[in-house]
């Protein structure tokens, strides 16, 4: 994977930042209603097999886990960690094309759906923070 992105639209408006409130919202965020495709993203991969092509053509249900670990241990055997998991997604985007013998890359947009999991996206953060 060369690059990846995840976007979440939770249906909250981004208005309410009015003059006279000291840089804070002058009212709570209004719920505008979530979308069916509230979790979206993309990734770019080097083409090394047919897995993504077949999943795209068959509209197969896939899962995505992005995991980022810090370089230094925060406790014995533990490193800071950020995980983003999308239990159910479907690929959009393009099929790979040849490029004259150079490395072939393919970029896929994707749409995450709720599926059978109760949540369309999860985020896990591990640190030594003691306050929430």
N, CA, C and O atoms as a printed pandas DataFrame, in Angstrom:
     atom_number atom_name residue_name chain_id  residue_number  x_coord  y_coord  z_coord
0              1         N          UNK        A               1    0.861   -1.174    0.000
1              2        CA          UNK        A               1    0.000    0.000    0.000
2              3         C          UNK        A               1    0.898    1.225    0.000
3              4         O          UNK        A               1    1.761    1.370    0.866
4              5         N          UNK        A               2    0.697    2.103   -0.967
5              6        CA          UNK        A               2    1.495    3.330   -1.058
6              7         C          UNK        A               2    0.871    4.487   -0.292
7              8         O          UNK        A               2    1.584    5.296    0.301
8              9         N          UNK        A               3   -0.454    4.571   -0.301
9             10        CA          UNK        A               3   -1.135    5.639    0.424
10            11         C          UNK        A               3   -2.554    5.179    0.728
11            12         O          UNK        A               3   -3.098    4.303    0.056
12            13         N          UNK        A               4   -3.145    5.788    1.758
13            14        CA          UNK        A               4   -4.514    5.450    2.140
14            15         C          UNK        A               4   -5.155    6.665    2.790
15            16         O          UNK        A               4   -4.477    7.492    3.400
16            17         N          UNK        A               5   -6.475    6.760    2.651
17            18        CA          UNK        A               5   -7.213    7.827    3.320
18            19         C          UNK        A               5   -8.560    7.289    3.776
19            20         O          UNK        A               5   -9.118    6.373    3.171
20            21         N          UNK        A               6   -9.071    7.872    4.852
21            22        CA          UNK        A               6  -10.378    7.524    5.397
22            23         C          UNK        A               6  -11.093    8.824    5.732
23            24         O          UNK        A               6  -10.505    9.719    6.338
24            25         N          UNK        A               7  -12.355    8.933    5.344
25            26        CA          UNK        A               7  -13.163   10.114    5.653
26            27         C          UNK        A               7  -14.479    9.651    6.268
27            28         O          UNK        A               7  -15.064    8.657    5.839
28            29         N          UNK        A               8  -14.932   10.384    7.278
29            30        CA          UNK        A               8  -16.172   10.053    7.972
30            31         C          UNK        A               8  -17.071   11.277    7.976
31            32         O          UNK        A               8  -16.658   12.355    8.404
32            33         N          UNK        A               9  -18.292   11.116    7.503
33            34        CA          UNK        A               9  -19.289   12.180    7.558
34            35         C          UNK        A               9  -20.331   11.756    8.585
35            36         O          UNK        A               9  -21.188   10.921    8.296
36            37         N          UNK        A              10  -20.261   12.326    9.773
37            38        CA          UNK        A              10  -21.170   11.926   10.845
38            39         C          UNK        A              10  -22.478   12.704   10.848
39            40         O          UNK        A              10  -23.280   12.555   11.770
40            41         N          UNK        A              11  -22.701   13.514    9.852
41            42        CA          UNK        A              11  -23.976   14.205    9.720
42            43         C          UNK        A              11  -24.129   15.434   10.591
43            44         O          UNK        A              11  -25.246   15.928   10.744
44            45         N          UNK        A              12  -23.049   15.950   11.172
45            46        CA          UNK        A              12  -23.129   17.177   11.958
46            47         C          UNK        A              12  -22.800   18.372   11.067
47            48         O          UNK        A              12  -21.905   18.310   10.224
48            49         N          UNK        A              13  -23.537   19.453   11.271
49            50        CA          UNK        A              13  -23.241   20.637   10.463
50            51         C          UNK        A              13  -21.962   21.298   10.961
51            52         O          UNK        A              13  -21.536   21.063   12.092
52            53         N          UNK        A              14  -21.357   22.116   10.125
53            54        CA          UNK        A              14  -20.117   22.797   10.515
54            55         C          UNK        A              14  -20.331   24.293   10.689
55            56         O          UNK        A              14  -19.380   25.070   10.609
56            57         N          UNK        A              15  -21.567   24.700   10.926
57            58        CA          UNK        A              15  -21.878   26.111   11.151
58            59         C          UNK        A              15  -21.927   26.400   12.648
59            60         O          UNK        A              15  -21.607   25.534   13.463
60            61         N          UNK        A              16  -22.321   27.601   13.004
61            62        CA          UNK        A              16  -22.440   27.980   14.405
62            63         C          UNK        A              16  -21.239   28.731   14.952
63            64         O          UNK        A              16  -21.195   29.050   16.140
64            65         N          UNK        A              17  -20.261   29.018   14.096
65            66        CA          UNK        A              17  -19.090   29.784   14.517
66            67         C          UNK        A              17  -19.387   31.254   14.243
67            68         O          UNK        A              17  -19.076   31.767   13.169
68            69         N          UNK        A              18  -19.981   31.918   15.207
69            70        CA          UNK        A              18  -20.436   33.290   15.023
70            71         C          UNK        A              18  -19.600   34.251   15.852
71            72         O          UNK        A              18  -18.998   33.859   16.852
72            73         N          UNK        A              19  -19.564   35.503   15.436
73            74        CA          UNK        A              19  -18.836   36.529   16.181
74            75         C          UNK        A              19  -19.427   36.694   17.576
75            76         O          UNK        A              19  -20.627   36.513   17.781
76            77         N          UNK        A              20  -18.583   37.033   18.514
77            78        CA          UNK        A              20  -19.047   37.340   19.857
78            79         C          UNK        A              20  -19.105   36.157   20.799
79            80         O          UNK        A              20  -19.674   36.264   21.885
80            81         N          UNK        A              21  -18.529   35.029   20.407
81            82        CA          UNK        A              21  -18.561   33.882   21.305
82            83         C          UNK        A              21  -17.152   33.403   21.659
83            84         O          UNK        A              21  -16.966   32.238   22.011
84            85         N          UNK        A              22  -16.183   34.273   21.570
85            86        CA          UNK        A              22  -14.822   33.958   22.011
86            87         C          UNK        A              22  -14.161   32.824   21.252
87            88         O          UNK        A              22  -13.376   32.078   21.836
88            89         N          UNK        A              23  -14.453   32.671   19.968
89            90        CA          UNK        A              23  -13.819   31.619   19.182
90            91         C          UNK        A              23  -14.465   30.260   19.332
91            92         O          UNK        A              23  -13.952   29.281   18.791
92            93         N          UNK        A              24  -15.571   30.164   20.047
93            94        CA          UNK        A              24  -16.277   28.898   20.238
94            95         C          UNK        A              24  -17.597   28.942   19.477
95            96         O          UNK        A              24  -18.049   30.004   19.051
96            97         N          UNK        A              25  -18.197   27.785   19.316
97            98        CA          UNK        A              25  -19.519   27.724   18.691
98            99         C          UNK        A              25  -20.527   28.450   19.553
99           100         O          UNK        A              25  -20.465   28.392   20.781
100          101         N          UNK        A              26  -21.445   29.126   18.914
101          102        CA          UNK        A              26  -22.487   29.828   19.662
102          103         C          UNK        A              26  -23.687   28.919   19.919
103          104         O          UNK        A              26  -24.629   29.310   20.609
104          105         N          UNK        A              27  -23.655   27.723   19.372
105          106        CA          UNK        A              27  -24.723   26.746   19.593
106          107         C          UNK        A              27  -24.154   25.352   19.368
107          108         O          UNK        A              27  -23.107   25.212   18.735
108          109         N          UNK        A              28  -24.820   24.324   19.872
109          110        CA          UNK        A              28  -24.354   22.960   19.608
110          111         C          UNK        A              28  -24.488   22.621   18.125
111          112         O          UNK        A              28  -25.295   23.214   17.409
112          113         N          UNK        A              29  -23.700   21.678   17.688
113          114        CA          UNK        A              29  -23.779   21.225   16.302
114          115         C          UNK        A              29  -25.142   20.591   16.046
115          116         O          UNK        A              29  -25.639   19.828   16.874
116          117         N          UNK        A              30  -25.734   20.899   14.921
117          118        CA          UNK        A              30  -27.033   20.339   14.547
118          119         C          UNK        A              30  -26.815   19.065   13.752
119          120         O          UNK        A              30  -25.940   19.004   12.889
120          121         N          UNK        A              31  -27.609   18.054   14.046
121          122        CA          UNK        A              31  -27.532   16.797   13.301
122          123         C          UNK        A              31  -28.313   16.975   12.003
123          124         O          UNK        A              31  -29.517   17.232   12.018
124          125         N          UNK        A              32  -27.616   16.837   10.891
125          126        CA          UNK        A              32  -28.260   17.011    9.586
126          127         C          UNK        A              32  -28.669   15.681    8.986
127          128         O          UNK        A              32  -29.233   15.642    7.893
128          129         N          UNK        A              33  -28.399   14.606    9.677
129          130        CA          UNK        A              33  -28.750   13.271    9.177
130          131         C          UNK        A              33  -27.560   12.609    8.540
131          132         O          UNK        A              33  -26.915   13.180    7.661
132          133         N          UNK        A              34  -27.263   11.389    8.987
133          134        CA          UNK        A              34  -26.144   10.649    8.424
134          135         C          UNK        A              34  -26.442   10.171    7.019
135          136         O          UNK        A              34  -27.601   10.088    6.611
136          137         N          UNK        A              35  -25.409    9.863    6.295
137          138        CA          UNK        A              35  -25.550    9.361    4.930
138          139         C          UNK        A              35  -25.354    7.857    4.944
139          140         O          UNK        A              35  -24.739    7.316    5.864
140          141         N          UNK        A              36  -25.871    7.180    3.933
141          142        CA          UNK        A              36  -25.641    5.744    3.817
142          143         C          UNK        A              36  -24.171    5.443    3.566
143          144         O          UNK        A              36  -23.662    4.410    4.002
144          145         N          UNK        A              37  -23.485    6.343    2.863
145          146        CA          UNK        A              37  -22.069    6.148    2.564
146          147         C          UNK        A              37  -21.230    7.120    3.392
147          148         O          UNK        A              37  -20.408    7.861    2.852
148          149         N          UNK        A              38  -21.448    7.108    4.717
149          150        CA          UNK        A              38  -20.792    8.068    5.592
150          151         C          UNK        A              38  -19.297    7.806    5.730
151          152         O          UNK        A              38  -18.550    8.733    6.044
152          153         N          UNK        A              39  -18.837    6.588    5.509
153          154        CA          UNK        A              39  -17.420    6.256    5.597
154          155         C          UNK        A              39  -16.917    5.974    4.191
155          156         O          UNK        A              39  -17.381    5.049    3.524
156          157         N          UNK        A              40  -15.965    6.782    3.751
157          158        CA          UNK        A              40  -15.388    6.616    2.425
158          159         C          UNK        A              40  -13.876    6.742    2.520
159          160         O          UNK        A              40  -13.345    7.129    3.561
160          161         N          UNK        A              41  -13.201    6.424    1.463
161          162        CA          UNK        A              41  -11.758    6.573    1.446
162          163         C          UNK        A              41  -11.177    6.088    0.142
163          164         O          UNK        A              41  -11.885    5.845   -0.835
164          165         N          UNK        A              42   -9.864    5.953    0.156
165          166        CA          UNK        A              42   -9.158    5.466   -1.022
166          167         C          UNK        A              42   -7.822    4.892   -0.587
167          168         O          UNK        A              42   -7.334    5.166    0.509
168          169         N          UNK        A              43   -7.242    4.089   -1.469
169          170        CA          UNK        A              43   -5.873    3.631   -1.266
170          171         C          UNK        A              43   -5.243    3.367   -2.616
171          172         O          UNK        A              43   -5.926    3.072   -3.597
172          173         N          UNK        A              44   -3.937    3.477   -2.646
173          174        CA          UNK        A              44   -3.162    3.184   -3.844
174          175         C          UNK        A              44   -2.230    2.034   -3.517
175          176         O          UNK        A              44   -1.511    2.070   -2.518
176          177         N          UNK        A              45   -2.244    1.014   -4.359
177          178        CA          UNK        A              45   -1.410   -0.161   -4.131
178          179         C          UNK        A              45   -0.610   -0.482   -5.388
179          180         O          UNK        A              45   -0.995   -0.122   -6.500
180          181         N          UNK        A              46    0.511   -1.168   -5.185
181          182        CA          UNK        A              46    1.236   -1.722   -6.310
182          183         C          UNK        A              46    0.553   -3.028   -6.697
183          184         O          UNK        A              46    0.223   -3.849   -5.841
184          185         N          UNK        A              47    0.351   -3.203   -7.969
185          186        CA          UNK        A              47   -0.350   -4.374   -8.473
186          187         C          UNK        A              47    0.584   -5.573   -8.430
187          188         O          UNK        A              47    1.561   -5.636   -9.176
188          189         N          UNK        A              48    0.278   -6.527   -7.551
189          190        CA          UNK        A              48    1.106   -7.731   -7.437
190          191         C          UNK        A              48    0.288   -8.999   -7.625
191          192         O          UNK        A              48    0.850  -10.094   -7.611
192          193         N          UNK        A              49   -0.990   -8.883   -7.794
193          194        CA          UNK        A              49   -1.856  -10.040   -7.994
194          195         C          UNK        A              49   -3.248   -9.566   -8.346
195          196         O          UNK        A              49   -3.488   -8.369   -8.504
196          197         N          UNK        A              50   -4.155  -10.500   -8.468
197          198        CA          UNK        A              50   -5.504  -10.184   -8.922
198          199         C          UNK        A              50   -6.493   -9.959   -7.785
199          200         O          UNK        A              50   -7.680   -9.770   -8.049
200          201         N          UNK        A              51   -6.053   -9.972   -6.546
201          202        CA          UNK        A              51   -6.982   -9.906   -5.412
202          203         C          UNK        A              51   -7.908   -8.700   -5.481
203          204         O          UNK        A              51   -9.128   -8.854   -5.414
204          205         N          UNK        A              52   -7.347   -7.503   -5.613
205          206        CA          UNK        A              52   -8.175   -6.294   -5.636
206          207         C          UNK        A              52   -8.986   -6.193   -6.929
207          208         O          UNK        A              52  -10.124   -5.724   -6.916
208          209         N          UNK        A              53   -8.409   -6.628   -8.029
209          210        CA          UNK        A              53   -9.130   -6.593   -9.301
210          211         C          UNK        A              53  -10.357   -7.503   -9.225
211          212         O          UNK        A              53  -11.453   -7.109   -9.623
212          213         N          UNK        A              54  -10.169   -8.716   -8.714
213          214        CA          UNK        A              54  -11.297   -9.641   -8.593
214          215         C          UNK        A              54  -12.337   -9.115   -7.619
215          216         O          UNK        A              54  -13.534   -9.238   -7.880
216          217         N          UNK        A              55  -11.915   -8.534   -6.506
217          218        CA          UNK        A              55  -12.861   -7.974   -5.530
218          219         C          UNK        A              55  -13.649   -6.820   -6.150
219          220         O          UNK        A              55  -14.847   -6.679   -5.903
220          221         N          UNK        A              56  -12.981   -6.002   -6.949
221          222        CA          UNK        A              56  -13.647   -4.886   -7.630
222          223         C          UNK        A              56  -14.666   -5.399   -8.646
223          224         O          UNK        A              56  -15.811   -4.947   -8.664
224          225         N          UNK        A              57  -14.254   -6.330   -9.478
225          226        CA          UNK        A              57  -15.146   -6.853  -10.523
226          227         C          UNK        A              57  -16.320   -7.623   -9.940
227          228         O          UNK        A              57  -17.430   -7.546  -10.467
228          229         N          UNK        A              58  -16.090   -8.377   -8.844
229          230        CA          UNK        A              58  -17.150   -9.183   -8.236
230          231         C          UNK        A              58  -17.967   -8.402   -7.215
231          232         O          UNK        A              58  -18.942   -8.923   -6.675
232          233         N          UNK        A              59  -17.577   -7.146   -6.941
233          234        CA          UNK        A              59  -18.197   -6.352   -5.871
234          235         C          UNK        A              59  -18.243   -7.143   -4.571
235          236         O          UNK        A              59  -19.278   -7.231   -3.910
236          237         N          UNK        A              60  -17.089   -7.719   -4.223
237          238        CA          UNK        A              60  -16.956   -8.527   -3.013
238          239         C          UNK        A              60  -16.867   -7.626   -1.782
239          240         O          UNK        A              60  -16.327   -6.522   -1.842
240          241         N          UNK        A              61  -17.393   -8.107   -0.693
241          242        CA          UNK        A              61  -17.318   -7.396    0.582
242          243         C          UNK        A              61  -15.917   -7.586    1.159
243          244         O          UNK        A              61  -15.457   -8.717    1.312
244          245         N          UNK        A              62  -15.235   -6.481    1.480
245          246        CA          UNK        A              62  -13.892   -6.513    2.048
246          247         C          UNK        A              62  -13.889   -5.819    3.402
247          248         O          UNK        A              62  -14.849   -5.134    3.757
248          249         N          UNK        A              63  -12.811   -5.996    4.157
249          250        CA          UNK        A              63  -12.579   -5.272    5.408
250          251         C          UNK        A              63  -11.247   -4.550    5.294
251          252         O          UNK        A              63  -10.367   -4.966    4.541
252          253         N          UNK        A              64  -11.104   -3.460    6.050
253          254        CA          UNK        A              64   -9.872   -2.675    6.025
254          255         C          UNK        A              64   -9.428   -2.408    7.455
255          256         O          UNK        A              64  -10.224   -1.980    8.290
256          257         N          UNK        A              65   -8.147   -2.663    7.736
257          258        CA          UNK        A              65   -7.555   -2.269    9.015
258          259         C          UNK        A              65   -6.268   -1.528    8.698
259          260         O          UNK        A              65   -5.340   -2.094    8.121
260          261         N          UNK        A              66   -6.219   -0.259    9.079
261          262        CA          UNK        A              66   -5.004    0.542    8.980
262          263         C          UNK        A              66   -4.409    0.608   10.373
263          264         O          UNK        A              66   -5.105    0.957   11.326
264          265         N          UNK        A              67   -3.135    0.281   10.506
265          266        CA          UNK        A              67   -2.496    0.271   11.827
266          267         C          UNK        A              67   -1.191    1.047   11.765
267          268         O          UNK        A              67   -0.345    0.812   10.902
268          269         N          UNK        A              68   -1.051    1.971   12.695
269          270        CA          UNK        A              68    0.153    2.791   12.792
270          271         C          UNK        A              68    0.718    2.637   14.196
271          272         O          UNK        A              68    0.016    2.874   15.180
272          273         N          UNK        A              69    1.993    2.237   14.295
273          274        CA          UNK        A              69    2.652    2.074   15.598
274          275         C          UNK        A              69    3.786    3.067   15.728
275          276         O          UNK        A              69    4.498    3.362   14.768
276          277         N          UNK        A              70    3.935    3.575   16.945
277          278        CA          UNK        A              70    5.052    4.461   17.233
278          279         C          UNK        A              70    6.347    3.675   17.357
279          280         O          UNK        A              70    6.311    2.463   17.567
280          281         N          UNK        A              71    7.496    4.343   17.230
281          282        CA          UNK        A              71    8.778    3.650   17.225
282          283         C          UNK        A              71    9.279    3.234   18.612
283          284         O          UNK        A              71   10.046    2.278   18.722
284          285         N          UNK        A              72    8.860    3.931   19.666
285          286        CA          UNK        A              72    9.398    3.654   21.005
286          287         C          UNK        A              72    8.343    2.996   21.883
287          288         O          UNK        A              72    7.156    3.302   21.780
288          289         N          UNK        A              73    8.789    2.088   22.749
289          290        CA          UNK        A              73    7.865    1.432   23.666
290          291         C          UNK        A              73    7.380    2.413   24.727
291          292         O          UNK        A              73    8.152    3.231   25.227
292          293         N          UNK        A              74    6.102    2.326   25.064
293          294        CA          UNK        A              74    5.540    3.145   26.135
294          295         C          UNK        A              74    5.372    2.322   27.410
295          296         O          UNK        A              74    5.168    2.877   28.489
296          297         N          UNK        A              75    5.456    1.024   27.286
297          298        CA          UNK        A              75    5.467    0.065   28.395
298          299         C          UNK        A              75    6.148   -1.171   27.831
299          300         O          UNK        A              75    6.374   -1.252   26.624
300          301         N          UNK        A              76    6.471   -2.114   28.667
301          302        CA          UNK        A              76    7.182   -3.303   28.213
302          303         C          UNK        A              76    6.375   -4.020   27.129
303          304         O          UNK        A              76    5.274   -4.512   27.376
304          305         N          UNK        A              77    6.940   -4.065   25.937
305          306        CA          UNK        A              77    6.299   -4.736   24.820
306          307         C          UNK        A              77    5.136   -3.980   24.193
307          308         O          UNK        A              77    4.469   -4.520   23.311
308          309         N          UNK        A              78    4.874   -2.755   24.617
309          310        CA          UNK        A              78    3.748   -1.982   24.096
310          311         C          UNK        A              78    4.240   -0.698   23.456
311          312         O          UNK        A              78    5.084    0.000   24.018
312          313         N          UNK        A              79    3.718   -0.388   22.291
313          314        CA          UNK        A              79    4.033    0.854   21.586
314          315         C          UNK        A              79    2.753    1.650   21.397
315          316         O          UNK        A              79    1.664    1.076   21.397
316          317         N          UNK        A              80    2.866    2.963   21.237
317          318        CA          UNK        A              80    1.658    3.720   20.928
318          319         C          UNK        A              80    1.061    3.199   19.620
319          320         O          UNK        A              80    1.785    2.808   18.705
320          321         N          UNK        A              81   -0.249    3.201   19.550
321          322        CA          UNK        A              81   -0.923    2.558   18.429
322          323         C          UNK        A              81   -2.159    3.341   18.022
323          324         O          UNK        A              81   -2.901    3.838   18.869
324          325         N          UNK        A              82   -2.370    3.445   16.731
325          326        CA          UNK        A              82   -3.618    3.961   16.182
326          327         C          UNK        A              82   -4.091    2.959   15.144
327          328         O          UNK        A              82   -3.369    2.639   14.200
328          329         N          UNK        A              83   -5.316    2.464   15.326
329          330        CA          UNK        A              83   -5.930    1.562   14.363
330          331         C          UNK        A              83   -7.236    2.168   13.877
331          332         O          UNK        A              83   -8.005    2.727   14.659
332          333         N          UNK        A              84   -7.473    2.051   12.590
333          334        CA          UNK        A              84   -8.755    2.425   12.010
334          335         C          UNK        A              84   -9.251    1.196   11.268
335          336         O          UNK        A              84   -8.575    0.677   10.379
336          337         N          UNK        A              85  -10.447    0.731   11.647
337          338        CA          UNK        A              85  -11.002   -0.481   11.052
338          339         C          UNK        A              85  -12.346   -0.172   10.407
339          340         O          UNK        A              85  -13.211    0.464   11.009
340          341         N          UNK        A              86  -12.500   -0.627    9.190
341          342        CA          UNK        A              86  -13.774   -0.529    8.473
342          343         C          UNK        A              86  -14.187   -1.975    8.177
343          344         O          UNK        A              86  -13.617   -2.617    7.295
344          345         N          UNK        A              87  -15.186   -2.488    8.923
345          346        CA          UNK        A              87  -15.537   -3.907    8.791
346          347         C          UNK        A              87  -16.100   -4.303    7.424
347          348         O          UNK        A              87  -15.873   -5.425    6.970
348          349         N          UNK        A              88  -16.825   -3.409    6.767
349          350        CA          UNK        A              88  -17.448   -3.751    5.487
350          351         C          UNK        A              88  -17.234   -2.621    4.492
351          352         O          UNK        A              88  -17.682   -1.497    4.717
352          353         N          UNK        A              89  -16.549   -2.916    3.393
353          354        CA          UNK        A              89  -16.380   -1.918    2.343
354          355         C          UNK        A              89  -16.431   -2.573    0.984
355          356         O          UNK        A              89  -16.203   -3.773    0.836
356          357         N          UNK        A              90  -16.736   -1.752   -0.007
357          358        CA          UNK        A              90  -16.771   -2.175   -1.402
358          359         C          UNK        A              90  -15.900   -1.230   -2.218
359          360         O          UNK        A              90  -15.901   -0.020   -1.994
360          361         N          UNK        A              91  -15.154   -1.795   -3.171
361          362        CA          UNK        A              91  -14.219   -1.011   -3.965
362          363         C          UNK        A              91  -14.909   -0.289   -5.110
363          364         O          UNK        A              91  -15.815   -0.823   -5.749
364          365         N          UNK        A              92  -14.460    0.934   -5.355
365          366        CA          UNK        A              92  -14.793    1.709   -6.536
366          367         C          UNK        A              92  -13.461    1.971   -7.237
367          368         O          UNK        A              92  -12.443    1.402   -6.841
368          369         N          UNK        A              93  -13.445    2.783   -8.224
369          370        CA          UNK        A              93  -12.169    3.189   -8.814
370          371         C          UNK        A              93  -11.909    2.558  -10.161
371          372         O          UNK        A              93  -12.827    2.364  -10.958
372          373         N          UNK        A              94  -10.648    2.236  -10.413
373          374        CA          UNK        A              94  -10.215    1.797  -11.732
374          375         C          UNK        A              94   -9.589    0.413  -11.676
375          376         O          UNK        A              94   -9.222   -0.080  -10.610
376          377         N          UNK        A              95   -9.477   -0.196  -12.836
377          378        CA          UNK        A              95   -8.709   -1.426  -12.989
378          379         C          UNK        A              95   -7.287   -1.047  -13.384
379          380         O          UNK        A              95   -7.085   -0.003  -14.004
380          381         N          UNK        A              96   -6.292   -1.872  -13.040
381          382        CA          UNK        A              96   -4.917   -1.532  -13.398
382          383         C          UNK        A              96   -4.704   -1.590  -14.909
383          384         O          UNK        A              96   -5.340   -2.368  -15.620
384          385         N          UNK        A              97   -3.798   -0.751  -15.367
385          386        CA          UNK        A              97   -3.426   -0.749  -16.788
386          387         C          UNK        A              97   -1.910   -0.826  -16.883
387          388         O          UNK        A              97   -1.201   -0.342  -16.001
388          389         N          UNK        A              98   -1.418   -1.429  -17.945
389          390        CA          UNK        A              98    0.020   -1.532  -18.159
390          391         C          UNK        A              98    0.641   -0.165  -18.377
391          392         O          UNK        A              98   -0.009    0.759  -18.866
392          393         N          UNK        A              99    1.922   -0.047  -18.003
393          394        CA          UNK        A              99    2.599    1.237  -18.180
394          395         C          UNK        A              99    4.031    1.046  -18.678
395          396         O          UNK        A              99    4.968    1.640  -18.146
396          397         N          UNK        A             100    4.183    0.228  -19.683
397          398        CA          UNK        A             100    5.474    0.100  -20.345
398          399         C          UNK        A             100    6.540   -0.625  -19.551
399          400         O          UNK        A             100    7.720   -0.308  -19.700
400          401         N          UNK        A             101    6.183   -1.570  -18.727
401          402        CA          UNK        A             101    7.163   -2.348  -17.979
402          403         C          UNK        A             101    7.514   -1.801  -16.614
403          404         O          UNK        A             101    8.228   -2.466  -15.864
404          405         N          UNK        A             102    7.041   -0.612  -16.259
405          406        CA          UNK        A             102    7.294   -0.058  -14.933
406          407         C          UNK        A             102    6.306   -0.679  -13.936
407          408         O          UNK        A             102    5.395   -1.406  -14.331
408          409         N          UNK        A             103    6.489   -0.395  -12.675
409          410        CA          UNK        A             103    5.600   -0.912  -11.640
410          411         C          UNK        A             103    4.183   -0.419  -11.908
411          412         O          UNK        A             103    3.963    0.767  -12.152
412          413         N          UNK        A             104    3.235   -1.335  -11.860
413          414        CA          UNK        A             104    1.834   -0.988  -12.097
414          415         C          UNK        A             104    1.192   -0.670  -10.751
415          416         O          UNK        A             104    1.287   -1.455   -9.807
416          417         N          UNK        A             105    0.547    0.472  -10.673
417          418        CA          UNK        A             105   -0.191    0.835   -9.464
418          419         C          UNK        A             105   -1.664    0.997   -9.822
419          420         O          UNK        A             105   -2.021    1.301  -10.960
420          421         N          UNK        A             106   -2.498    0.787   -8.823
421          422        CA          UNK        A             106   -3.927    0.971   -9.019
422          423         C          UNK        A             106   -4.466    1.725   -7.810
423          424         O          UNK        A             106   -4.087    1.457   -6.669
424          425         N          UNK        A             107   -5.344    2.660   -8.079
425          426        CA          UNK        A             107   -5.959    3.449   -7.017
426          427         C          UNK        A             107   -7.424    3.061   -6.922
427          428         O          UNK        A             107   -8.137    3.052   -7.926
428          429         N          UNK        A             108   -7.869    2.744   -5.726
429          430        CA          UNK        A             108   -9.260    2.375   -5.505
430          431         C          UNK        A             108   -9.888    3.333   -4.506
431          432         O          UNK        A             108   -9.374    3.508   -3.401
432          433         N          UNK        A             109  -10.990    3.948   -4.887
433          434        CA          UNK        A             109  -11.859    4.586   -3.920
434          435         C          UNK        A             109  -12.699    3.474   -3.324
435          436         O          UNK        A             109  -12.891    2.436   -3.957
436          437         N          UNK        A             110  -13.202    3.674   -2.115
437          438        CA          UNK        A             110  -14.062    2.665   -1.511
438          439         C          UNK        A             110  -15.154    3.338   -0.693
439          440         O          UNK        A             110  -15.040    4.496   -0.290
440          441         N          UNK        A             111  -16.205    2.579   -0.465
441          442        CA          UNK        A             111  -17.330    3.035    0.332
442          443         C          UNK        A             111  -17.566    2.015    1.431
443          444         O          UNK        A             111  -17.743    0.827    1.162
444          445         N          UNK        A             112  -17.566    2.489    2.677
445          446        CA          UNK        A             112  -17.828    1.615    3.807
446          447         C          UNK        A             112  -19.309    1.620    4.148
447          448         O          UNK        A             112  -19.951    2.669    4.154
448          449         N          UNK        A             113  -19.843    0.444    4.431
449          450        CA          UNK        A             113  -21.242    0.306    4.787
450          451         C          UNK        A             113  -21.352   -0.377    6.144
451          452         O          UNK        A             113  -20.396   -0.993    6.615
452          453         N          UNK        A             114  -22.502   -0.267    6.761
453          454        CA          UNK        A             114  -22.658   -0.866    8.078
454          455         C          UNK        A             114  -22.605   -2.385    8.001
455          456         O          UNK        A             114  -21.994   -3.008    8.870
456          457         N          UNK        A             115  -23.207   -2.997    7.017
457          458        CA          UNK        A             115  -23.158   -4.446    6.890
458          459         C          UNK        A             115  -23.742   -5.125    8.113
459          460         O          UNK        A             115  -24.725   -4.651    8.683
460          461         N          UNK        A             116  -23.135   -6.243    8.522
461          462        CA          UNK        A             116  -23.626   -6.978    9.687
462          463         C          UNK        A             116  -23.013   -6.472   10.985
463          464         O          UNK        A             116  -23.471   -6.845   12.065
464          465         N          UNK        A             117  -22.002   -5.644   10.903
465          466        CA          UNK        A             117  -21.359   -5.097   12.096
466          467         C          UNK        A             117  -22.182   -3.927   12.626
467          468         O          UNK        A             117  -22.759   -3.185   11.831
468          469         N          UNK        A             118  -22.256   -3.738   13.957
469          470        CA          UNK        A             118  -23.068   -2.634   14.470
470          471         C          UNK        A             118  -22.522   -1.245   14.148
471          472         O          UNK        A             118  -23.276   -0.275   14.207
472          473         N          UNK        A             119  -21.259   -1.117   13.816
473          474        CA          UNK        A             119  -20.659    0.175   13.506
474          475         C          UNK        A             119  -19.984    0.132   12.145
475          476         O          UNK        A             119  -19.400   -0.893   11.791
476          477         N          UNK        A             120  -20.044    1.212   11.366
477          478        CA          UNK        A             120  -19.386    1.216   10.057
478          479         C          UNK        A             120  -17.880    1.481   10.129
479          480         O          UNK        A             120  -17.160    1.209    9.169
480          481         N          UNK        A             121  -17.392    2.015   11.271
481          482        CA          UNK        A             121  -15.963    2.290   11.414
482          483         C          UNK        A             121  -15.597    2.268   12.893
483          484         O          UNK        A             121  -16.401    2.644   13.746
484          485         N          UNK        A             122  -14.375    1.822   13.188
485          486        CA          UNK        A             122  -13.849    1.805   14.547
486          487         C          UNK        A             122  -12.496    2.506   14.548
487          488         O          UNK        A             122  -11.752    2.440   13.569
488          489         N          UNK        A             123  -12.189    3.169   15.641
489          490        CA          UNK        A             123  -10.860    3.752   15.833
490          491         C          UNK        A             123  -10.365    3.318   17.198
491          492         O          UNK        A             123  -11.099    3.390   18.184
492          493         N          UNK        A             124   -9.110    2.865   17.256
493          494        CA          UNK        A             124   -8.490    2.426   18.506
494          495         C          UNK        A             124   -7.214    3.234   18.681
495          496         O          UNK        A             124   -6.400    3.339   17.763
496          497         N          UNK        A             125   -7.050    3.801   19.863
497          498        CA          UNK        A             125   -5.854    4.583   20.168
498          499         C          UNK        A             125   -5.285    4.076   21.484
499          500         O          UNK        A             125   -5.983    4.064   22.498
500          501         N          UNK        A             126   -4.019    3.656   21.477
501          502        CA          UNK        A             126   -3.383    3.175   22.692
502          503         C          UNK        A             126   -2.218    4.092   23.048
503          504         O          UNK        A             126   -1.327    4.335   22.233
504          505         N          UNK        A             127   -2.243    4.597   24.282
505          506        CA          UNK        A             127   -1.176    5.458   24.757
506          507         C          UNK        A             127   -1.104    5.325   26.275
507          508         O          UNK        A             127   -1.809    4.504   26.862
508          509         N          UNK        A             128   -0.271    6.115   26.897
509          510        CA          UNK        A             128   -0.192    6.137   28.361
510          511         C          UNK        A             128   -1.053    7.242   28.942
511          512         O          UNK        A             128   -0.968    7.512   30.140
512          513         N          UNK        A             129   -1.887    7.895   28.127
513          514        CA          UNK        A             129   -2.775    8.932   28.623
514          515         C          UNK        A             129   -3.664    8.357   29.716
515          516         O          UNK        A             129   -4.146    7.230   29.598
516          517         N          UNK        A             130   -3.882    9.120   30.771
517          518        CA          UNK        A             130   -4.721    8.633   31.851
518          519         C          UNK        A             130   -6.015    9.408   31.974
519          520         O          UNK        A             130   -6.872    9.042   32.779
520          521         N          UNK        A             131   -6.183   10.479   31.193
521          522        CA          UNK        A             131   -7.438   11.234   31.219
522          523         C          UNK        A             131   -8.122   11.100   29.875
523          524         O          UNK        A             131   -7.462   10.871   28.861
524          525         N          UNK        A             132   -9.411   11.236   29.856
525          526        CA          UNK        A             132  -10.176   11.062   28.625
526          527         C          UNK        A             132  -10.780   12.365   28.193
527          528         O          UNK        A             132  -11.464   12.419   27.171
